[in-house]
Amino acid sequence: MERLQRIMIGNGLLVVLVSMLSGFMLMFNLLGGMEIWPGKIISVPMYGTSEGWVRAHTGGALNGVLIIVVALAMPTLRLSDFMQKFTAWGFIYIAWSFTIFYWLGNASSNRGLSMGASALGEPDTIGLIAFLPGLPSVVLVIFLLAVAAKGVFSSGDDP
């Protein structure tokens, strides 16, 4: 279990790191570039909206912290060996698929929220790449959180 915890914590920290990078994208978007000297802003080629970068920044940080919290809680979850591995790798998949979604959805014409045309716009390849990996994650995260909660509240010392 300790190995799984280290892998989870490492991935959680990397997801948070990527979310911090999206904070730079947010800043560049808000300023119209990068300030290299007070009042001197150079243009930085970028995509997306400030709202999208806020989502990538905060959502990514929370997803990374979620992995870390679950990793630290693993010893109290009373899960079988299989479910420990499934939970660990599942949360890692969820966090990275949502990270991809945040970054690519911000470049998509429909925010990567659907495979077809919607009120947000027409579908595109970038939106599809954003949408598809995250699709199983929206179900998986609910399932794994329920499994973890059940494991915490279950009686007995053995999984």
C-alpha positions, -999 to 999 in steps of 0.1 A, spaced: 0 0 0 28 24 7 40 21 -29 5 30 -41 4 59 -18 37 73 -31 25 69 -67 -8 87 -58 9 115 -39 34 120 -67 7 121 -94 -13 144 -72 16 168 -69 22 167 -107 -15 175 -113 -13 205 -89 19 216 -107 1 216 -141 -28 235 -124 -2 261 -113 10 264 -149 -26 272 -159 -24 300 -134 2 316 -156 -21 311 -186 -48 329 -166 -25 357 -158 -13 361 -194 -49 360 -206 -60 387 -182 -30 409 -189 -29 403 -226 7 390 -223 36 388 -198 48 418 -179 86 418 -182 90 452 -166 65 474 -148 41 486 -176 59 466 -203 38 437 -214 49 415 -243 24 395 -262 22 357 -254 5 335 -280 -23 317 -262 -58 303 -264 -89 300 -243 -108 323 -220 -100 336 -186 -130 317 -172 -115 285 -187 -81 291 -172 -98 298 -138 -114 264 -141 -81 247 -151 -63 264 -122 -88 257 -94 -102 224 -107 -67 210 -114 -55 220 -79 -85 204 -63 -82 172 -83 -45 169 -73 -53 175 -37 -81 149 -40 -56 122 -50 -33 132 -21 -61 131 4 -73 97 -8 -37 84 -8 -32 95 28 -66 79 38 -59 46 21 -48 28 53 -82 36 68 -103 25 38 -104 -12 46 -102 -22 9 -91 -55 -6 -58 -55 -25 -76 -53 -58 -98 -24 -47 -67 -6 -33 -51 -7 -67 -83 0 -85 -89 30 -63 -54 43 -66 -51 40 -104 -87 51 -108 -82 84 -90 -49 90 -109 -68 84 -142 -96 108 -131 -73 136 -122 -53 134 -154 -83 130 -176 -99 161 -160 -66 180 -164 -67 171 -202 -103 182 -202 -96 216 -186 -67 224 -209 -82 212 -242 -117 221 -234 -105 257 -232 -93 254 -268 -125 238 -281 -153 255 -298 -178 238 -275 -156 236 -243 -152 199 -248 -185 192 -231 -202 172 -259 -195 151 -290 -221 169 -310 -234 204 -316 -247 220 -285 -257 255 -272 -220 260 -266 -210 255 -303 -201 230 -329 -179 199 -321 -143 198 -331 -114 174 -328 -99 192 -298 -132 191 -280 -135 154 -287 -100 147 -273 -110 167 -242 -144 150 -238 -137 113 -243 -111 106 -216 -131 125 -191 -164 107 -199 -157 76 -178 -142 97 -151 -175 114 -142 -189 80 -133 -157 66 -119 -152 94 -94 -187 89 -79 -181 51 -77 -147 54 -61 -158 80 -36 -187 58 -26 -163 28 -23 -139 48 -2 -166 61 21 -180 26 25 -146 13 33 -141 40 60 -175 32 77 -173 -6 74 -167 -25 106 -139 -49 113 -101 -48 108 -99 -68 76 -109 -58 40 
